[in-house]
């Protein structure tokens, strides 16, 4: 068995110490590469579980006055315009608790149902992106997800549609209800779709099993699962 020497112990400790500060230093390097960050002046910088660094960077407001703005660096990706929800969940020592506080969703208690929903969101994202690639937009609200199975005859008919459709069957939520899908076209601009379940009661709003779970929450759950 190899014996540990004073030198090897000190080397190991040095590596650990470097590791403790590397995430913050890495975040600074990532921020410095963004053209929006014109200064290396940061404040309130801190590290959080899941390789997250949060803080504020010095920027200019629309009148040119200096102002500090929030940032979130997740792994190696910098978000210089985080939503308030992003800051509250990612910049937390307990993201699952923060998610419960902000959205009324207890992931630990509801994990089986939520994972079912998240899998469906991932499954539906593939044909939706394929549809968007073949056509000028996602299916419109009036066309719904069924437009992935067979060509829509309402709204804007698809320019291209594969013989067997984009998906054979539209999944339903854990309560055997259809997912609520919307996408409102606007002057030829690519509008993101919205996909969600209204929970056990099928009514918009609520907490716990009745909470709405939206596809835009997917990154939060993936972050919590990673920790």
C-alpha positions as CSV (number, residue, x, y, z in Angstrom):
1,X,0.0,0.0,0.0
2,X,1.3,3.4,-0.9
3,X,2.2,5.5,2.1
4,X,0.9,9.1,2.3
5,X,3.7,11.7,2.8
6,X,3.5,15.2,4.1
7,X,4.1,16.4,0.6
8,X,1.3,14.3,-0.9
9,X,-1.1,15.4,1.8
10,X,-0.3,19.1,1.2
11,X,-0.7,18.6,-2.6
12,X,-4.1,17.0,-2.1
13,X,-5.1,19.9,0.2
14,X,-4.0,22.4,-2.4
15,X,-6.1,20.7,-5.0
16,X,-9.1,20.9,-2.8
17,X,-8.5,24.5,-2.0
18,X,-8.2,25.4,-5.7
19,X,-11.4,23.4,-6.4
20,X,-13.2,25.5,-3.8
21,X,-12.6,28.7,-5.7
22,X,-12.5,27.4,-9.3
23,X,-16.2,27.6,-9.8
24,X,-16.3,31.3,-9.0
25,X,-13.2,32.0,-11.1
26,X,-14.7,29.9,-13.9
27,X,-17.9,32.0,-13.7
28,X,-15.9,35.2,-14.0
29,X,-14.1,33.9,-17.1
30,X,-17.5,32.9,-18.6
31,X,-18.9,36.4,-17.8
32,X,-15.9,38.1,-19.2
33,X,-16.5,36.4,-22.6
34,X,-19.9,38.0,-22.9
35,X,-20.0,41.3,-24.9
36,X,-22.8,42.5,-22.5
37,X,-20.5,42.5,-19.5
38,X,-18.3,45.5,-19.9
39,X,-16.6,45.4,-16.5
40,X,-15.1,42.9,-14.2
41,X,-16.9,44.6,-11.3
42,X,-19.1,42.0,-9.5
43,X,-20.8,41.8,-6.2
44,X,-22.7,39.4,-4.0
45,X,-21.1,36.5,-5.9
46,X,-21.8,33.1,-4.3
47,X,-21.8,29.4,-5.2
48,X,-24.8,27.1,-4.8
49,X,-25.4,23.4,-5.2
50,X,-25.3,21.9,-8.7
51,X,-22.3,24.0,-10.0
52,X,-24.2,27.3,-9.9
53,X,-22.7,30.7,-9.3
54,X,-24.9,33.7,-8.8
55,X,-24.3,37.4,-8.2
56,X,-24.6,40.8,-9.8
57,X,-22.5,42.4,-12.6
58,X,-22.0,46.0,-13.3
59,X,-23.8,47.2,-16.4
60,X,-25.5,50.3,-17.8
61,X,-29.2,51.1,-17.8
62,X,-31.1,52.5,-20.9
63,X,-29.9,56.0,-19.9
64,X,-26.3,55.0,-19.6
65,X,-26.1,55.0,-15.8
66,X,-24.3,52.3,-14.0
67,X,-26.5,49.6,-12.5
68,X,-25.9,46.1,-11.1
69,X,-27.9,43.3,-12.7
70,X,-28.4,39.7,-11.6
71,X,-26.6,36.9,-13.3
72,X,-26.7,33.1,-13.0
73,X,-24.0,30.8,-14.3
74,X,-25.1,27.2,-14.5
75,X,-22.3,24.8,-15.3
76,X,-20.6,26.8,-18.1
77,X,-23.6,28.7,-19.4
78,X,-24.2,32.3,-18.3
79,X,-27.7,33.8,-18.0
80,X,-27.4,37.6,-17.9
81,X,-31.2,38.1,-17.9
82,X,-32.4,35.6,-15.4
83,X,-36.1,35.6,-14.5
84,X,-36.9,36.3,-10.9
85,X,-37.9,32.6,-10.6
86,X,-34.5,31.6,-12.0
87,X,-32.7,33.5,-9.3
88,X,-34.9,32.2,-6.5
89,X,-34.5,28.5,-7.5
90,X,-31.0,28.3,-8.9
91,X,-29.5,30.7,-6.3
92,X,-30.7,28.6,-3.3
93,X,-29.0,26.2,-1.0
94,X,-32.2,24.0,-1.3
95,X,-33.6,24.4,-4.9
96,X,-36.4,21.9,-4.2
97,X,-37.6,23.8,-1.2
98,X,-37.4,27.1,-3.2
99,X,-39.4,25.5,-6.0
100,X,-42.1,24.4,-3.5
101,X,-42.2,27.9,-2.0
102,X,-42.4,29.7,-5.3
103,X,-44.6,27.3,-7.3
104,X,-46.4,25.2,-4.6
105,X,-44.9,22.0,-6.1
106,X,-43.4,19.5,-3.7
107,X,-41.2,17.5,-6.0
108,X,-40.2,14.9,-3.3
109,X,-43.9,14.1,-2.6
110,X,-45.1,14.2,-6.2
111,X,-42.0,12.8,-7.9
112,X,-43.7,9.8,-9.6
113,X,-46.4,12.0,-11.2
114,X,-44.0,14.8,-12.0
115,X,-41.5,12.5,-13.7
116,X,-44.3,11.1,-15.8
117,X,-45.2,14.7,-16.9
118,X,-41.6,15.6,-17.6
119,X,-41.1,12.5,-19.7
120,X,-44.2,13.5,-21.7
121,X,-42.8,17.1,-22.2
122,X,-39.5,15.7,-23.5
123,X,-41.3,13.2,-25.7
124,X,-43.6,15.9,-27.2
125,X,-40.7,18.4,-27.7
126,X,-39.2,16.1,-30.4
127,X,-42.2,16.1,-32.8
128,X,-43.0,19.7,-32.1
129,X,-39.5,20.8,-33.1
130,X,-39.7,18.5,-36.2
131,X,-43.0,20.1,-37.1
132,X,-41.5,23.6,-36.7
133,X,-38.5,22.6,-38.9
134,X,-40.9,21.4,-41.7
135,X,-43.4,24.3,-41.4
136,X,-43.4,28.0,-40.6
137,X,-44.6,27.6,-37.1
138,X,-45.6,25.2,-34.3
139,X,-49.2,24.0,-34.5
140,X,-51.5,26.8,-33.6
141,X,-53.7,26.7,-30.6
142,X,-56.8,25.8,-32.6
143,X,-54.9,22.9,-34.2
144,X,-53.6,21.5,-31.0
145,X,-51.3,18.6,-30.5
146,X,-53.4,16.5,-32.7
147,X,-51.8,18.3,-35.6
148,X,-48.7,16.2,-34.9
149,X,-50.7,13.0,-35.6
150,X,-52.6,14.1,-38.7
151,X,-52.6,17.2,-40.9
152,X,-54.7,20.0,-39.5
153,X,-57.5,21.3,-41.6
154,X,-58.0,24.5,-39.6
155,X,-55.7,27.5,-39.2
156,X,-52.6,27.4,-41.2
157,X,-52.3,24.0,-42.9
158,X,-48.8,22.4,-42.8
159,X,-46.6,22.8,-45.9
160,X,-45.0,19.4,-45.2
161,X,-46.3,16.5,-43.3
162,X,-44.8,13.0,-43.1
163,X,-46.8,10.0,-44.2
164,X,-47.0,8.6,-40.7
165,X,-47.2,11.9,-38.9
166,X,-44.8,13.2,-36.3
167,X,-46.0,11.0,-33.5
168,X,-48.4,8.0,-33.3
169,X,-50.3,8.9,-30.1
170,X,-50.5,12.0,-27.9
171,X,-49.7,11.2,-24.3
172,X,-52.0,12.2,-21.5
173,X,-51.1,13.5,-18.0
174,X,-51.1,11.2,-14.9
175,X,-54.8,11.9,-14.4
176,X,-55.6,10.8,-18.0
177,X,-56.3,14.3,-19.1
178,X,-55.0,16.0,-22.3
179,X,-52.2,18.4,-21.8
180,X,-53.1,22.1,-22.3
181,X,-51.3,23.4,-25.4
182,X,-51.3,26.9,-26.8
183,X,-49.4,28.7,-29.5
184,X,-50.7,31.9,-30.9
185,X,-49.3,33.0,-34.3
186,X,-48.1,36.6,-34.6
187,X,-47.1,38.2,-38.0
188,X,-44.9,35.4,-39.1
189,X,-42.7,35.6,-35.9
190,X,-41.7,32.3,-34.3
191,X,-43.8,32.1,-31.2
192,X,-42.8,29.5,-28.5
193,X,-45.5,27.0,-27.6
194,X,-46.9,26.6,-24.1
195,X,-47.5,23.2,-22.7
196,X,-48.8,22.3,-19.2
197,X,-51.0,20.2,-17.0
198,X,-53.4,21.7,-14.6
199,X,-52.8,19.0,-12.0
200,X,-55.1,16.5,-10.3
201,X,-58.1,18.9,-10.2
202,X,-57.8,19.9,-13.8
203,X,-58.3,23.5,-12.9
204,X,-55.8,26.3,-13.5
205,X,-53.9,27.3,-10.4
206,X,-53.5,25.4,-7.1
207,X,-50.7,23.8,-5.1
208,X,-49.5,20.3,-4.3
209,X,-51.2,17.7,-6.6
210,X,-53.4,20.5,-8.0
211,X,-50.4,22.7,-9.0
212,X,-49.9,23.6,-12.7
213,X,-46.8,22.1,-14.1
214,X,-45.5,23.8,-17.2
215,X,-42.9,22.6,-19.7
216,X,-40.8,25.7,-19.0
217,X,-40.2,24.3,-15.5
218,X,-38.4,21.4,-16.9
219,X,-34.9,22.9,-16.4
220,X,-35.7,23.4,-12.7
221,X,-36.6,19.8,-12.2
222,X,-33.5,18.6,-14.1
223,X,-31.3,20.8,-11.9
224,X,-32.8,19.4,-8.7
225,X,-32.4,15.9,-10.0
226,X,-28.7,16.6,-10.7
227,X,-27.9,17.7,-7.2
